[in-house]
Amino acid sequence: MGVKTSKKTKPQRPARDEFEMEELGNAVVEAHREKSEVNIK
């Protein structure tokens, strides 16, 4: 019977929220190293 085998799928891109959180995390780490502040708007 017409059972399809697994399709090849592209790796999923991270959601925009995940990207934003990673960028924010990088800014916090950099500010900590430089002993400065991060302004979040």
Steps between C-alpha positions, in 0.01 A plus 500: 500500500626853439697561819759773454840474660653786696550825312823688507449811709716806537638573844264749660621854549475633853195711564546877502447502877785252546726719285408811699567319831840385378591855394385636836703235682810588299453870585469420872813282498697768315380771741597284796850452361536873439337588831244716321120510480252380241197719425195304390237700312 
